[in-house]
Amino acid sequence: MYFDISAAATSKGEWWSRKKDKEYMPIFSKDHPPLVEFVKNLGYLDADLKATEQSKVLALSLDKIREAFEGTRPEYVIWGALIALLSIIFTSKIFK
């Protein structure tokens, strides 16, 4: 909601007041015509967009990685990947 706030002393001793002016952002549905047009103009929504072969391969690869780490806690995976990366960088600089 959008409120008009005025900072003037009132007779009740209040130093500011507000009154509802209008809706700041109305409620949208997913098929609201102005919203759909706005998203299309931004280039995020294109009905003719098809999944490419490359994105299917990427999706399958990510699914396999998720399956491999399914029972592992996420922070262990992140710390393990970070330590592995730092180890590779460190050893590549030492044995150069």
C-alpha positions in Angstrom: 0.0 0.0 0.0 1.1 3.5 -0.6 0.6 6.0 2.2 0.8 9.8 2.3 2.8 10.7 5.4 2.8 14.2 6.8 5.1 15.4 9.5 2.9 18.0 11.2 1.9 18.3 14.8 -1.7 17.6 15.5 -4.0 18.6 18.4 -3.6 15.1 19.9 0.1 15.6 20.3 1.0 13.3 17.4 3.9 14.6 15.3 3.1 12.6 12.1 0.2 11.0 10.5 -0.5 8.9 7.5 -3.5 8.2 5.3 -3.9 5.5 2.6 -3.5 7.1 -0.8 -3.6 4.2 -3.2 -2.3 0.7 -3.9 1.4 0.7 -4.4 1.5 -2.6 -6.3 -1.7 -4.3 -7.3 -2.1 -8.1 -7.1 -1.1 -9.9 -10.3 -2.0 -13.3 -11.6 0.4 -15.2 -13.9 -1.8 -14.4 -17.0 -2.4 -10.7 -16.1 -2.1 -9.0 -19.6 0.0 -5.9 -18.6 2.4 -8.2 -16.6 2.7 -10.7 -19.4 3.4 -7.9 -21.9 6.0 -6.3 -19.6 7.8 -9.7 -19.2 7.7 -10.3 -22.9 9.2 -6.8 -23.6 12.1 -7.7 -21.2 12.8 -10.8 -23.2 12.1 -13.3 -20.5 9.0 -14.8 -21.9 9.0 -16.3 -25.4 6.4 -19.0 -26.3 8.6 -20.1 -29.2 11.6 -20.9 -27.1 12.5 -24.6 -27.2 15.0 -26.4 -25.0 18.2 -26.9 -26.8 20.2 -30.1 -26.9 22.9 -28.4 -24.9 20.5 -27.4 -22.1 19.2 -31.0 -22.0 22.8 -32.3 -21.5 23.4 -29.8 -18.8 20.2 -30.7 -17.0 21.1 -34.5 -17.2 24.6 -33.8 -15.9 23.3 -31.7 -13.0 20.7 -34.4 -12.2 23.5 -37.0 -12.0 25.5 -34.8 -9.7 22.5 -34.3 -7.4 21.9 -38.0 -7.3 25.6 -38.6 -6.3 25.4 -36.2 -3.4 21.8 -36.9 -2.4 22.6 -38.2 1.1 25.4 -35.8 1.9 25.0 -32.6 3.8 25.3 -29.5 1.5 27.9 -27.7 3.6 30.2 -30.8 3.4 29.9 -30.7 -0.4 30.7 -27.0 -0.6 33.6 -27.2 1.8 35.0 -30.2 0.0 34.8 -28.5 -3.4 36.5 -25.4 -2.0 39.3 -27.4 -0.4 39.8 -29.4 -3.6 39.9 -26.2 -5.7 42.4 -24.5 -3.3 44.5 -27.7 -3.2 44.7 -27.7 -7.0 45.6 -24.0 -7.2 48.2 -24.4 -4.4 49.9 -27.5 -5.9 49.9 -26.1 -9.4 51.8 -23.1 -8.2 54.3 -25.2 -6.2 55.1 -27.6 -9.0 55.2 -25.1 -11.8 
